[in-house]
């Protein structure tokens, strides 16, 4: 599943640390999600979407492949 976390983070000028702090996760978790190595749990996916003020469908696309 592809996500657009990095795109939204960069658009808003946020660091990985700022996003991690806002979500209550580690920077390593943000890195793993952005790189497609980790798919977040459903509660975390909803937190990410709310944090950026976008729908979950906008943030995550289950039809697209994750980054290689």
DASUL-V261949 format. One record per backbone hydrogen bond with DSSP energy under -0.5 kcal/mol. NH is the residue of the N-H (numbers start at 0). CO is the residue of the C=O. Records with the same first field share a line. If there is no record, write none. Layout:
BEGIN
NH=CO  CO
END
This chain:
BEGIN
1=60  63
3=58
7=3
8=4
9=5
10=6
11=7
12=9
13=8
18=14
19=15
20=16
21=17
22=18
23=19
24=19
29=25
30=26
31=27
32=28
33=29
34=30
35=32
36=31
37=31
39=37
44=40
45=41
46=42
47=43
48=44
49=45
50=46
51=47
52=48  49
53=48
58=54
59=55
60=1
61=59
63=60
END
